[in-house]
């Protein structure tokens, strides 16, 4: 992504990070400056319910893996469906050891 940003030179990037997803995102600002670009967290305050309502309103489908129990996706070899033993949704990706960076446009 860094190479693409350097090649295209946008003044801002949009990110799909949400506060509800993990504790360390709780204090992220809606707009920040990162590597001389604005980083805009447009849906930072959305809840899972807000996402659900948006999908319904715009007649958009959930990702097919959601129906199989995947509530978050990390990497291809450690992501798995959620189970009753998982304490938080993030335990199902990266074996709960690290976090992904979120969606960027």
GUKOL-204051 format. One record per residue (C-alpha): x, y, z; residue number from 1. Coordinates in pm, whole numbers, plus 32768, in hexadecimal, padded with zeros to 4 digits. Layout:
<doros>
@px=X; py=Y; pz=Z; num=NUM
...
</doros>
This chain:
<doros>
@px=8000; py=8000; pz=8000; num=1
@px=811E; py=80EA; pz=8050; num=2
@px=81A3; py=80C7; pz=7EED; num=3
@px=804B; py=8110; pz=7E59; num=4
@px=8025; py=8245; pz=7F33; num=5
@px=817B; py=82C3; pz=7ECF; num=6
@px=8131; py=8281; pz=7D5F; num=7
@px=7FD8; py=8325; pz=7D58; num=8
@px=8019; py=8434; pz=7E5D; num=9
@px=7EBC; py=8461; pz=7EF2; num=10
@px=7E85; py=8578; pz=7FED; num=11
@px=7DA8; py=8497; pz=80C5; num=12
@px=7D59; py=832A; pz=8107; num=13
@px=7C14; py=8298; pz=818B; num=14
@px=7C20; py=8182; pz=828A; num=15
@px=7B0F; py=8097; pz=8306; num=16
@px=7B89; py=8088; pz=846E; num=17
@px=7A7B; py=8084; pz=857C; num=18
@px=7A9F; py=80C6; pz=86F1; num=19
@px=79BC; py=7FA3; pz=874A; num=20
@px=7AA6; py=7EA9; pz=86AB; num=21
@px=7BC2; py=7EBB; pz=87A7; num=22
@px=7C24; py=7F7D; pz=88DE; num=23
@px=7D5C; py=8028; pz=8855; num=24
@px=7C85; py=80D8; pz=874E; num=25
@px=7BAA; py=8180; pz=8855; num=26
@px=7C67; py=82CA; pz=884E; num=27
@px=7CB9; py=82E3; pz=86DD; num=28
@px=7C61; py=8435; pz=8647; num=29
@px=7B71; py=8448; pz=8521; num=30
@px=7C76; py=8508; pz=8455; num=31
@px=7DEE; py=84F8; pz=8485; num=32
@px=7F2B; py=8539; pz=83C0; num=33
@px=7FF3; py=8406; pz=8364; num=34
@px=8126; py=8414; pz=8283; num=35
@px=80C4; py=8571; pz=8206; num=36
@px=7F66; py=84F9; pz=81A8; num=37
@px=7E19; py=851D; pz=8253; num=38
@px=7D94; py=83D7; pz=82DC; num=39
@px=7C18; py=83E2; pz=82F3; num=40
@px=7B63; py=82E6; pz=83CC; num=41
@px=7A08; py=831D; pz=833F; num=42
@px=795A; py=81FF; pz=83F8; num=43
@px=7A29; py=820B; pz=8539; num=44
@px=78F3; py=822D; pz=8615; num=45
@px=781C; py=812B; pz=8564; num=46
@px=77A3; py=7FFF; pz=8629; num=47
@px=7760; py=7EA4; pz=859E; num=48
@px=75F3; py=7F0D; pz=8595; num=49
@px=7648; py=8041; pz=84C6; num=50
@px=7700; py=7F66; pz=83CB; num=51
@px=75D7; py=7E79; pz=83BD; num=52
@px=74E2; py=7F97; pz=8383; num=53
@px=75BE; py=802A; pz=8271; num=54
@px=75CD; py=7EDC; pz=81BC; num=55
@px=7453; py=7EB6; pz=81D0; num=56
@px=740D; py=801B; pz=8163; num=57
@px=74EB; py=7FFB; pz=8030; num=58
@px=748A; py=7E93; pz=7FE3; num=59
@px=75F1; py=7E1B; pz=8010; num=60
@px=764D; py=7CB6; pz=8070; num=61
@px=7724; py=7C4B; pz=8192; num=62
@px=7867; py=7BA2; pz=8130; num=63
@px=7823; py=7A2E; pz=80EC; num=64
@px=7913; py=79C7; pz=8202; num=65
@px=7838; py=7A7B; pz=8302; num=66
@px=772F; py=796D; pz=82D0; num=67
@px=783A; py=786A; pz=8321; num=68
@px=7887; py=790B; pz=8472; num=69
@px=79A8; py=79EF; pz=8412; num=70
@px=797B; py=7B3A; pz=84C8; num=71
@px=7AD1; py=7BC7; pz=8470; num=72
@px=7BDB; py=7B6A; pz=8374; num=73
@px=7D50; py=7B78; pz=83B2; num=74
@px=7E34; py=7AA3; pz=82DE; num=75
@px=7DE1; py=796F; pz=8211; num=76
@px=7E89; py=7871; pz=82F5; num=77
@px=7E0D; py=78DE; pz=844C; num=78
@px=7CAF; py=7970; pz=8417; num=79
@px=7B97; py=788D; pz=8489; num=80
@px=7A27; py=7896; pz=84E9; num=81
@px=79CB; py=7911; pz=8645; num=82
@px=7980; py=780F; pz=8752; num=83
@px=78DC; py=781C; pz=88A7; num=84
@px=7A38; py=7809; pz=8945; num=85
@px=7AAE; py=7950; pz=88A9; num=86
@px=7AB1; py=7A73; pz=899E; num=87
@px=7ABA; py=7B81; pz=888F; num=88
@px=7A86; py=7B7C; pz=8717; num=89
@px=7BF3; py=7BD2; pz=86DB; num=90
@px=7C5E; py=7A7F; pz=8760; num=91
@px=7BF0; py=79EE; pz=8611; num=92
@px=7CFE; py=7A99; pz=8542; num=93
@px=7E77; py=7A9B; pz=8567; num=94
@px=7E3C; py=79A9; pz=868A; num=95
@px=7DE8; py=7ADC; pz=875B; num=96
@px=7F55; py=7B48; pz=8759; num=97
@px=7F47; py=7C7D; pz=867C; num=98
@px=7E52; py=7D5D; pz=85C9; num=99
@px=7E1A; py=7DA9; pz=845C; num=100
@px=7E29; py=7F0A; pz=83D9; num=101
@px=7CBD; py=7F31; pz=836C; num=102
@px=7C30; py=7F7F; pz=8215; num=103
@px=7CC5; py=8098; pz=814A; num=104
@px=7C52; py=813F; pz=800A; num=105
</doros>
